Amino acid sequence: WSVFQSISEEQPFYLIEDGIVVYFGLYEIAPYTSGIRYFKIPYSLFPIRALSRITARDSGLTEENKVTN
């Protein structure tokens, strides 16, 4: 395993009402038995300028079919 240092610009994410959920596939940052790993970043942690540039990408994910463990 290598040390996790940053999130790439291509990292999958989806938007929810109060933040951005970033997720990682199996084996990406943890063993298979850990499942799909994800974390939420509240919008309040972003500068207002950055929020205007955040857009939903065509990832096929919505809050209704979000990643769950």
Secondary structure, 3 states (H helix, E strand, C coil): CCCCCCCCCCCCEEEECCEEEEEECCCCCCCHHHCCEEEEEEHHHCCHHHHCCCCCCCCCCCHHHCCCC
